[in-house]
Amino acid sequence: MSFSRRSFLLWAGATGLSVGSAAYWRWHELNTGVTYPGRTEGHFLRDHQPLPAPSKILQTDVVILGSGIAGLTAAWKMKKLGQRDCLLIDGPQPWGNAAAGQFGELAYPTGAHYLPVPGKEAFHVREILSDLGIILRNPDSERPYYDERYLLHAPEERLLRAGKWQEGLLPQEDVPAAELLEHQRFFREMDVWRGRRDVHGKRVFAIPSVLSSDAPEWRQLDQLSFLTWLEQNNYHSPTLHWYLNYCCRDDYGRRYDQISAWAGLHYFCSRLGKAENAESGAWLTWPGGLQPLAQAMAAGSQRHSGTAVSLKKTPQGVEALCFELVNGQPQTFLVRARKAICAMPLHVAARVIEPIPGFDPAQHLPSSAPWLVANFLLRQFPQELPLAPLAWDNVVYQEPGLGYVVSTHQDIRVAPPEKTVFTAYLALSDKTPQAARHWLESASAQELLAAASVDLQTAYGWKFASCVERVDITVRAHAMAIPAPGFRSNAGLQCLRELDGPILFAHADLSGFSVFEEASWWGYRAALLAMK
Ligand SMILES: Cc1cc2nc3c(=O)[nH]c(=O)nc-3n(C[C@H](O)[C@H](O)[C@H](O)COP(=O)(O)OP(=O)(O)OC[C@H]3O[C@@H](n4cnc5c(N)ncnc54)[C@H](O)[C@@H]3O)c2cc1C
């Protein structure tokens, strides 16, 4: 359930957030809807709003609270292991950050949109993909064979810089030779790190991250920012810096001066995925982002709508009090189970379970990055520059925008579809997370739209507006944990990662950063423990 604000905007001229040429933009009436997943329910929890007495009691063996990738992995794995008595409580947003929306027949992501093909280390992801029929052959080999419909096809990425599109996201054209040499040095160094292991044979940067080496010489990389590490290692190329900063903003929601060097390097050095029928480092994607995966993982699971307000241990196991908003009015029910898997974000869990043993929210709760995802339904494709074909991911050499992804990219019909959806991503990394949340809370639909469309304005100018039929904006105020310097030493997270007992935890937050492989790892682990 989410609060929705829908408005018709007549937007002509500049907004405070637009850049340069935006002053000359003329927007037609744009039908813009804004959704805030989890906001109403979150405020119920935060404000301890009164709730009626429970109207029913549900009994199950294992209850999973949260239907994001972590909770879904737990449900999928338990089902596979033969657990039939398991109940998944969706929480305020089914599929969490992997949720999608739909404009008629056109699906679009409102969060996660791709999954890198997993290496052997990420065996849990391979197992999921194999079970769901996405890996067609040899799931345990170095190079499994994937269903080609989901392998991202060319052109994958392009970058708009100084008025010209170029292939790939790292600036290459009109870049001084000395900078290009530095780019090469950086990637050679990443290759070395990718193969580096500690004395026990553990990789320095593994995915899932919990399999990474804990040796002190690597841990110290977590004490500095990625920017500092680059400077210490004599990387000064402005184009390389722009690219690496972009990668941090895109993966972690913050600028590289606020991201742990360990996390910055992990992004480049952890993944070893290969496919028999694709280049190394290929990606999987769907028009609706990762929602089709989420839905397939949930197939056959028992689900119930609702949001947990409290989760307590009892002599028999656990008891969760949940509520649902029915016509805006709260209704409550109790779930009693032998075990619970708490698969909600930790900032929510901290209000639902008081206290969490070993985890002090004041000290251990990771700061979270707010994100905006704006989906533009286009009645026609905008005009591209000559010799610059639209790619799947289209990025502009500026910040804080993260560019836009084309939802119909994998459509392999001979002629392009008439309509499409462009998904613009924006982590509000130009503000502190607190200031960004404050702004998101009060911003009008028009202001949100202006912020989300800066890159599209730069790419297409005012003519873009005439292509737009509708816009759907998703505001994720607490979208993902930020791996700030020191995050690997968070004792509270370590405690939750090792916890066993009637209440288990599973969420990407346990890793301190948010990607599919990490979220599903904790769900997989929790499923095995819940079956004991
Ligand atoms: C904009 C954006 C883009 C992203 N893109 C990618 C990408 O392309 N690839 C990638 O790998 N990762 C991406 N991510 C990271 C993504 O967060 C993870 O891949 C993954 O989906 C996280 O899953 P999760 O289960 O840990 O958490 P969440 O997705 O946060 O799920 C939490 C669940 O808990 C539920 N919940 C909340 N409160 C309660 C409560 N009180 N009671 C019960 N349930 C509750 C929610 O309804 C939700 O179902 C992106 C994230 C964002 C925000």
The ligand as an ORCA input file, in Angstrom:
! r2SCAN-3c Opt
* xyz 0 1
  C      16.445      2.599     -7.199
  C      17.163      1.317     -6.917
  C      17.760      0.612     -7.951
  C      18.425     -0.582     -7.695
  N      18.968     -1.268     -8.733
  C      19.542     -2.465     -8.516
  C      19.962     -3.269     -9.605
  O      19.788     -2.898    -10.766
  N      20.544     -4.479     -9.334
  C      20.710     -4.915     -8.053
  O      21.253     -6.014     -7.848
  N      20.281     -4.185     -7.012
  C      19.690     -2.991     -7.207
  N      19.206     -2.272     -6.152
  C      19.385     -2.814     -4.801
  C      18.162     -3.610     -4.284
  O      17.797     -2.927     -3.151
  C      18.519     -5.054     -3.989
  O      18.861     -5.707     -5.204
  C      17.395     -5.886     -3.359
  O      16.238     -5.760     -4.120
  C      17.147     -5.587     -1.888
  O      16.281     -6.572     -1.376
  P      15.979     -6.719      0.174
  O      15.107     -7.907      0.345
  O      17.243     -6.703      0.928
  O      15.210     -5.421      0.626
  P      13.960     -4.572      0.167
  O      13.864     -4.543     -1.286
  O      14.144     -3.311      0.931
  O      12.689     -5.348      0.734
  C      12.200     -5.160      2.022
  C      10.822     -5.774      2.169
  O      10.402     -5.571      3.522
  C       9.044     -5.201      3.528
  N       8.762     -4.499      4.779
  C       9.084     -3.229      5.132
  N       8.608     -2.960      6.350
  C       7.982     -4.073      6.784
  C       7.289     -4.406      7.969
  N       7.145     -3.534      8.990
  N       6.730     -5.642      8.060
  C       6.872     -6.550      7.060
  N       7.531     -6.279      5.933
  C       8.071     -5.052      5.798
  C       8.854     -4.386      2.264
  O       7.494     -4.381      1.876
  C       9.742     -5.165      1.292
  O       8.966     -6.181      0.692
  C      18.524     -1.075     -6.375
  C      17.932     -0.359     -5.331
  C      17.257      0.818     -5.598
  C      16.613      1.557     -4.469
*
